[in-house]
Amino acid sequence: MDVSPPAGTRLWLVRHAQPLVAPGTCYGALDVPADATATRVAAQRLADALPPKARVFHSTLQRCALLAHDLQALRPDLASNPDTRLREMDFGHWEGRAWEHIGKTAIDAWTAAFATHAPGGGESLSAMLARVSLALRATQPQHTEPAAQDVVWITHAGVARCVAWLQTHGDGVWPRPEQWPAAAPAWGEWEIRNLDRFSS
């Protein structure tokens, strides 16, 4: 967790608590719940850390919506807005299957066209990057808002990696598998990025 946020407008990328799903399961858009106790712990830590008047948005998947709900119960000043652009990647018919049962041939087809292939017939990485980029542009401070007002996304590891890629490479540059960011917040943790760097 980044405890030394950069100056300026800050983007808090908060990952949901640990989901209740069997290890080794492919899940992205699959709407699995998160551990309720871990979610409450994460919400308390986040409520203690967030400044007043932050603008909060959350993925519409229940593992993020639960954290947003628990946060608002602790901090009524932080009403959260659902945003479908903050959802995890959709893996199509791979959702809910064990990765080991998906098969090497199918996974190799994805890695061969990493950015443009839609795994499981779901969503391509390029499509996900495009929607996350749209969400980033929508969070830019308005002229009527304080320049340093924080933005909070309660979201997923995949979205955090998209933000990292976009911050470094911008729109329209597609990664190869070995270039894709590996780092992401742990369950119930967050990282803080300088949102001003996304300004056009």
PyMOL commands that set and color helices and strands:
alter all, ss='L'
color gray80, all
select helices_A, chain A and resi 36-49+62-74+84-86+92-94+99-102+104-112+119-121+125-138+157-169+177-179+195-198
alter helices_A, ss='H'
color red, helices_A
select strands_A, chain A and resi 10-15+55-58+80-82+151-155+190-194
alter strands_A, ss='S'
color yellow, strands_A
deselect
rebuild
show_as cartoon
